[in-house]
């Protein structure tokens, strides 16, 4: 069996995407209620990073992972992603990632910068403002879009899709003064029209919230990391990913034609 990031034997010209992509949200030592199980303690994140290092793996942003995969250099890499753009990413995750020489992608809700996660009925957490978003990018991490207002996109009207998907990219590109190639569907909610809108908005890739369905370049699967995940859980998730999804192909820059799917948070 191949391990995470190792190329699967394949015929010439075929492209295969195997590395797991981990999905975190808030990284914080807070002990406030966490009804949606979206907060991982920094000590636990550090144990995860230490485990990756011990296994000879390196966590990188999704953009970097895809680029490496295209160049046949994804062996030993796994993706690290952080949804919603909370300020605790800058405070707690960035120093740890730096210490371990790893990078990640943070998906920012572009219309809520400097605000809070009003879409959530859980604890209200501060979201990075434009200055902090620039700081993240300057520290070598990838900034992706997570819509303008964190809405579920499955079933949304074309106008809404264009606003949430396209406008958020323009807002972040204006903040960063550089291209924003990555997008992430809030709640993992998408359908064919949403996936098509992602391509039409000029994104290079997008990810969902589940690791159960093989996706294509704009519906890339991710492994959810729960607050209680030990190193052993992480290994189990990587093995599961490798077994279930390791042998699918990665189409290049698809522009639509995606099966209507949606999933829970
Ligand atoms: Zn989110």
Boltz pocket constraint, residues with backbone or C-beta under 6 A from the ligand:
constraints:
  - pocket:
      binder: B
      contacts: [[A, 83], [A, 84], [A, 146], [A, 150], [A, 185], [A, 186], [A, 187]]
      max_distance: 6.0
